[in-house]
Amino acid sequence: MKNTYKVISGILLLTIGLYSCSTDNNEAPTEKALENELAFENKGVFEIESNTYIFKEAGETVKFIAEDKAFDFSFLNELNYDVEKIESKHAGEQVVITNPETSEFIRLFHFKELNSTSLKFDVELSNGQIFKSVIYKFNKDVTQKWHDEFTVAVNQNVIGAVIEISQFEMGAECGAAIAHCSESGGRPKVTMNKSNGWFAAPDTCQVECK
């Protein structure tokens, strides 16, 4: 039976069930977990510092920290955004993603094409955070005139990954539930609702321990 932890407005509700942790000897070693996950079909991969985000076909995102799987996550609500491309004589092309409800923004700049399905760029957030040399690997072939089509590749998965890493803490109760699940040998699956701004802690957070 699965454990489910639900955080609503700072209150942690625990639904405790019987939990068993498999010790199957055939389970992939931790150091190969990222490699094995990447072998499955996906909708793109986002690499920020030591974090790897793998966008799954079903809609959720799998987060790895270095080679270790952290958790799966998705957003309960649709993330609204506007995309604007800006040409700058000195900085080159920039892509600015804006939250129309709060004016928060994500700015992508210093683009470098690595190959037909990979880009490297820097990311600046309206809260002051900057991430250098972010790599985005996607399925769409943009070898020809990639700069004309990059906005097509900006989607909820990309925005969700940036939002997730921007949070210094997901919220004490939610973070504790994730940690408890992981320490128990489980695999946390996190569902967040973000109506109070991109870079604030989620309004609600449900952690399913699989």
C-alpha positions in Angstrom: 0.0 0.0 0.0 1.3 3.5 -0.8 1.9 6.3 1.7 0.5 9.7 0.8 1.6 12.9 2.4 -0.4 16.0 1.7 0.7 19.5 2.5 -2.0 22.3 2.4 -1.1 25.8 3.4 1.6 24.7 5.7 -0.3 21.8 7.3 1.1 18.3 6.8 -1.5 15.6 6.7 -0.2 12.0 6.8 -2.0 9.0 5.6 0.0 6.1 6.9 -0.3 2.7 5.3 1.7 -0.4 5.3 4.9 0.0 3.3 7.3 -2.6 1.9 10.6 -1.8 0.4 11.9 -4.2 -2.2 15.4 -5.5 -1.9 15.4 -7.2 -5.2 18.9 -8.0 -6.2 18.1 -7.2 -9.8 17.4 -3.6 -9.0 19.7 -1.3 -10.9 22.7 0.1 -9.0 22.3 3.8 -7.9 25.2 4.9 -10.1 23.4 3.6 -13.2 20.0 5.0 -12.3 20.4 8.1 -14.4 21.8 6.2 -17.3 19.0 3.7 -17.2 16.3 6.4 -17.0 17.8 8.2 -20.0 17.5 5.0 -22.0 13.7 5.2 -21.9 11.8 7.4 -24.3 11.4 10.9 -23.2 10.3 14.4 -24.4 13.5 16.1 -23.5 16.3 16.6 -21.0 17.2 19.7 -19.0 20.6 19.9 -17.3 21.1 22.7 -14.7 24.2 22.6 -12.6 24.3 19.1 -11.0 20.6 18.6 -11.6 19.1 16.6 -14.5 15.4 16.9 -15.4 13.9 14.2 -17.7 10.6 15.1 -19.2 8.4 11.9 -19.5 5.8 11.2 -22.2 3.1 10.9 -19.5 3.7 14.5 -18.4 5.7 14.2 -15.2 9.3 15.2 -14.8 11.9 13.0 -13.2 14.6 14.9 -11.2 18.1 13.6 -10.6 20.8 15.2 -8.4 24.1 14.1 -9.8 23.5 10.4 -10.5 20.9 9.9 -7.8 17.2 10.0 -8.4 15.5 12.6 -6.2 11.8 12.4 -7.1 9.2 12.7 -9.9 7.0 15.8 -10.0 4.2 17.5 -11.8 2.0 20.5 -11.4 -1.7 20.1 -10.7 -2.5 23.4 -12.3 -1.6 24.6 -15.8 1.3 27.1 -15.8 0.3 30.2 -17.7 3.0 32.1 -19.5 3.9 34.4 -22.4 7.0 34.1 -24.6 8.8 37.0 -26.2 11.9 37.0 -28.3 14.1 40.1 -28.0 17.0 41.0 -30.3 19.8 42.8 -28.6 22.8 44.3 -30.4 25.2 43.4 -27.6 23.6 40.4 -25.8 22.3 38.7 -28.9 18.9 37.0 -29.0 17.0 36.5 -25.8 13.8 34.6 -24.9 11.8 36.0 -22.0 9.1 33.9 -20.5 6.7 35.9 -18.3 4.0 34.9 -15.8 1.1 37.2 -16.9 -0.5 37.1 -13.5 2.6 38.1 -11.4 5.1 39.6 -13.9 7.7 37.1 -12.8 10.0 36.2 -15.6 12.6 33.7 -16.8 15.1 35.1 -19.3 17.1 32.7 -21.6 20.2 34.2 -23.2 23.7 33.6 -24.5 22.5 30.8 -26.8 24.9 28.3 -28.3 23.8 25.5 -30.6 25.6 22.3 -29.5 24.0 20.1 -32.2 20.7 19.6 -34.0 18.8 18.7 -30.9 20.8 20.5 -28.1 21.2 24.1 -26.9 23.3 25.7 -24.2 22.3 29.0 -22.7 22.2 31.0 -19.4 19.0 31.6 -17.4 18.1 34.6 -15.3 15.1 34.7 -13.0 13.2 37.8 -11.8 14.1 36.8 -8.2 17.7 37.4 -9.0 18.9 33.9 -9.5 21.2 33.1 -12.4 22.1 29.7 -13.8 25.0 29.4 -16.3 25.5 26.9 -19.1 22.1 25.2 -18.9 21.8 22.4 -21.5 18.5 21.6 -23.1 18.3 18.4 -25.2 15.1 18.0 -27.1 13.6 15.8 -29.8 12.9 18.5 -32.4 15.6 18.9 -35.1 16.4 22.6 -35.2 19.6 22.5 -37.2 18.2 24.9 -39.7 17.3 28.3 -38.3 17.0 27.1 -34.8 16.6 30.6 -33.5 13.4 31.0 -35.5 11.8 28.0 -33.8 13.2 28.0 -30.3 10.0 29.3 -28.8 8.3 26.1 -29.9 10.6 24.2 -27.6 9.7 26.4 -24.6 6.9 24.5 -22.8 5.5 23.7 -19.4 8.2 21.1 -18.8 11.0 23.6 -19.2 9.3 26.2 -17.1 8.5 23.6 -14.4 12.1 22.5 -14.2 13.3 26.1 -13.8 10.6 26.8 -11.2 11.5 23.7 -9.2 15.2 24.4 -9.0 14.5 28.1 -8.1 12.9 27.0 -4.8 15.5 26.9 -2.1 13.0 24.9 -0.1 9.8 23.4 -1.4 8.3 24.0 2.0 9.4 22.5 5.2 6.5 19.9 5.5 6.7 18.9 1.8 10.5 18.6 1.9 10.2 16.5 5.1 7.7 14.1 3.4 10.0 13.7 0.4 13.0 13.0 2.7 11.1 10.6 4.8 10.0 8.6 1.7 13.5 8.5 0.3 15.1 7.5 3.6 12.5 4.7 3.8 13.6 3.3 0.5 10.6 4.7 -1.4 10.3 6.7 -4.6 8.6 10.1 -4.0 6.1 11.3 -6.6 5.3 15.0 -5.9 2.3 16.9 -7.2 2.4 20.7 -6.7 -0.2 23.5 -7.1 1.3 26.9 -7.9 -1.2 29.7 -7.8 0.8 32.1 -5.6 3.7 32.8 -8.0 6.3 30.7 -9.7 9.2 31.3 -7.3 7.3 30.9 -4.0 6.6 27.7 -2.2 3.7 25.7 -3.6 0.2 26.3 -2.3 -0.3 22.6 -1.9 2.1 19.7 -2.2 1.1 16.0 -2.3 3.9 13.4 -1.9 3.0 9.8 -2.9 5.6 7.3 -1.7 5.8 4.4 -4.1 
